[in-house]
Amino acid sequence: MYGWRAKIGVLVPCVNTTTEIEFNFLASRIPGVTIHSARMHLNLDDTLTKKGLLDMHSSAIEKTIPELAHANVDVIVFACTSGSFVGGRAWDLSTIDEISQKTGVQAITTSSALLATLDHFAVESVALGTPYDKTITNLGQSFLEEAGYDVVESRALDCIKSIVNDNRFTLAYDLGREVDKPNADCVFISCTQLPTLKIVRELEGDIGKPVFTANLVSFWYALKVLSIKFTEPEFGILFS
């Protein structure tokens, strides 16, 4: 049977066309691990807003998450960075609790995965790059600062709608180069819609420090809570 080792459940915003591809690509390298996804309604008629993210969360808790649980997954990943940091650290923790209580399945979020990654690598300072506008980016910065990390630089590209249709690898690479500062221990590229699998190792080599991205930290942390080891230096220091 497929997924004999672990079945990873993934919740993605309905406009996301990247997370499932990257998760499945990574899982294809690990015998017995499969990915099973469900889509959360997110209104992007105008732009990404706090209200839109909160509405997506409410709808997902009520409808999407219980449906995903029927797949008998072993962990559920709420794979939306902004959707998990939008209300601060307490909001993120409550999201994890709500999903677990609704399903009886261990849950993580992209934001909780990021904090676990930063803790694992003893990071103190972060350079934050996002495709969001400044308002949403500031919420992400506040989330990290609330958790005790120093955000030494942040960059908001304000291109969230355009990357739904044009999510090039070069966008994440260029963003990582631009946001990096000498006093940053690492670079974090936010948003699970941004594809980063093909650029992380090269970007790390060019800037000389760890690069963490939304999908990669989410997948890494899912494996960690499942106690599954996976080493593949092709995808950067996180999997080395």
MOCOR-V118473 format. One record per run of one state. SS is the DSSP state (2 for helix, 1 for strand, 0 for the rest). FROM is the first residue (numbers start at 0). LEN is the number of residues. If there is no record, write none. Layout:
# MOCOR-V118473
ss:SS from:FROM len:LEN
ss:SS from:FROM len:LEN
This chain:
# MOCOR-V118473
ss:0 from:0 len:5
ss:1 from:5 len:8
ss:0 from:13 len:5
ss:2 from:18 len:9
ss:0 from:27 len:5
ss:1 from:32 len:8
ss:0 from:40 len:9
ss:2 from:49 len:20
ss:0 from:69 len:5
ss:1 from:74 len:4
ss:0 from:78 len:2
ss:2 from:80 len:5
ss:0 from:85 len:3
ss:2 from:88 len:15
ss:0 from:103 len:3
ss:1 from:106 len:3
ss:2 from:109 len:11
ss:0 from:120 len:4
ss:1 from:124 len:6
ss:0 from:130 len:3
ss:2 from:133 len:13
ss:0 from:146 len:3
ss:1 from:149 len:7
ss:0 from:156 len:5
ss:2 from:161 len:4
ss:0 from:165 len:3
ss:2 from:168 len:11
ss:0 from:179 len:6
ss:1 from:185 len:4
ss:0 from:189 len:10
ss:2 from:199 len:8
ss:0 from:207 len:2
ss:1 from:209 len:4
ss:2 from:213 len:12
ss:0 from:225 len:7
ss:2 from:232 len:3
ss:0 from:235 len:1
ss:2 from:236 len:3
ss:0 from:239 len:1
